[in-house]
Amino acid sequence: MTTARLQLVAHAPTRALRLATFGGGNVDLDEGGRRAALALANQAPAGESCCLSSPAEAAVQTATAWGLRPTIEPAVADCDYGDWTGRTLDEVAAANPDGLQRWLTDPDAAPHGGESLTALVDRVGRWLHAQAVRSARITAITHAAVIRAALVNVLRAPSAAFWQLDVAPLSVLHLRAGNRGWRVHLEPPGPMDAVRR
């Protein structure tokens, strides 16, 4: 029986992401983001892997830069930031400091009218559960928030642990399904043959 394997990849950087904009992946990659994606194209999976992508332009363009043809998967879309979408962290902090503080400290809060962190973690958890039984190799180009939510699920951590995880653009999280659910699989960059020598 083939073990399900999943690579979650944070999309390449965008100008909006650099400015700490909520929903910063819903825009095109800038030139720096395209260069960064192309520089790491060797991380792209072998041909036997299925490629999924968030609907966001930055995710689709990251997959394309890696030579992949992604299928859009709404379950790996970024968090729904509601009224904060397109606004920077500084703008939200100035306009709604109490709401921002609630969002940062209460995983169930959704002062922006969008998705709470708990709802995001639950959505990603349901998707992970469905993938574990597929016995497939999947690469999903997604967002830092989705990768954080995946780690919270896999580690069975409380939703508040979301803030303890940093995910840089183009980071890759490797997961393997086992008898007790998903396991984090850490591996070195480059071909495994080079490590075994």
Solvent accessible surface area in square Angstrom, and as a share of the most:
residue,aa,sasa,rsa
1,M,227,1.01
2,T,75,0.44
3,T,57,0.33
4,A,4,0.03
5,R,81,0.29
6,L,2,0.01
7,Q,31,0.14
8,L,0,0.00
9,V,0,0.00
10,A,3,0.02
11,H,8,0.04
12,A,0,0.00
13,P,20,0.13
14,T,0,0.00
15,R,160,0.58
16,A,16,0.13
17,L,65,0.32
18,R,130,0.48
19,L,85,0.43
20,A,52,0.41
21,T,21,0.12
22,F,17,0.07
23,G,8,0.08
24,G,3,0.03
25,G,1,0.01
26,N,79,0.41
27,V,64,0.37
28,D,84,0.43
29,L,3,0.02
30,D,40,0.21
31,E,95,0.43
32,G,21,0.20
33,G,0,0.00
34,R,99,0.36
35,R,146,0.53
36,A,32,0.25
37,A,0,0.00
38,L,107,0.53
39,A,80,0.62
40,L,64,0.32
41,A,35,0.27
42,N,127,0.65
43,Q,65,0.29
44,A,29,0.23
45,P,29,0.18
46,A,65,0.51
47,G,83,0.80
48,E,111,0.50
49,S,24,0.15
50,C,47,0.28
51,C,12,0.07
52,L,12,0.06
53,S,0,0.00
54,S,1,0.00
55,P,62,0.39
56,A,9,0.07
57,E,83,0.37
58,A,0,0.00
59,A,0,0.00
60,V,39,0.23
61,Q,48,0.21
62,T,0,0.00
63,A,0,0.00
64,T,84,0.49
65,A,24,0.19
66,W,14,0.05
67,G,66,0.63
68,L,30,0.15
69,R,224,0.82
70,P,33,0.20
71,T,84,0.49
72,I,81,0.41
73,E,41,0.18
74,P,89,0.56
75,A,22,0.17
76,V,0,0.00
77,A,25,0.20
78,D,22,0.11
79,C,6,0.04
80,D,78,0.40
81,Y,23,0.09
82,G,27,0.26
83,D,111,0.57
84,W,5,0.02
85,T,67,0.39
86,G,54,0.52
87,R,79,0.29
88,T,31,0.18
89,L,71,0.35
90,D,114,0.59
91,E,88,0.39
92,V,0,0.00
93,A,40,0.31
94,A,89,0.69
95,A,68,0.52
96,N,49,0.25
97,P,78,0.49
98,D,106,0.55
99,G,1,0.01
100,L,16,0.08
101,Q,104,0.46
102,R,122,0.45
103,W,15,0.05
104,L,67,0.33
105,T,89,0.52
106,D,60,0.31
107,P,29,0.18
108,D,100,0.52
109,A,13,0.10
110,A,39,0.30
111,P,32,0.20
112,H,1,0.01
113,G,70,0.68
114,G,21,0.20
115,E,28,0.13
116,S,14,0.09
117,L,2,0.01
118,T,38,0.22
119,A,41,0.32
120,L,0,0.00
121,V,12,0.07
122,D,69,0.36
123,R,41,0.15
124,V,1,0.00
125,G,15,0.15
126,R,157,0.57
127,W,16,0.06
128,L,4,0.02
129,H,136,0.61
130,A,49,0.38
131,Q,13,0.06
132,A,27,0.21
133,V,118,0.68
134,R,117,0.43
135,S,39,0.25
136,A,26,0.20
137,R,85,0.31
138,I,6,0.03
139,T,0,0.00
140,A,0,0.00
141,I,0,0.00
142,T,0,0.00
143,H,5,0.02
144,A,35,0.27
145,A,11,0.09
146,V,0,0.00
147,I,4,0.02
148,R,43,0.16
149,A,0,0.00
150,A,0,0.00
151,L,27,0.13
152,V,3,0.02
153,N,43,0.22
154,V,21,0.12
155,L,105,0.52
156,R,183,0.67
157,A,32,0.25
158,P,99,0.62
159,S,24,0.15
160,A,54,0.42
161,A,23,0.18
162,F,5,0.02
163,W,75,0.26
164,Q,144,0.64
165,L,39,0.19
166,D,131,0.68
167,V,25,0.14
168,A,59,0.46
169,P,56,0.35
170,L,10,0.05
171,S,38,0.25
172,V,39,0.22
173,L,17,0.08
174,H,41,0.18
175,L,2,0.01
176,R,76,0.28
177,A,18,0.14
178,G,36,0.34
179,N,166,0.85
180,R,210,0.77
181,G,27,0.26
182,W,27,0.09
183,R,170,0.62
184,V,53,0.30
185,H,52,0.23
186,L,155,0.77
187,E,73,0.33
188,P,49,0.31
189,P,130,0.81
190,G,49,0.47
191,P,99,0.63
192,M,76,0.34
193,D,86,0.44
194,A,60,0.47
195,V,81,0.46
196,R,170,0.62
197,R,231,0.84
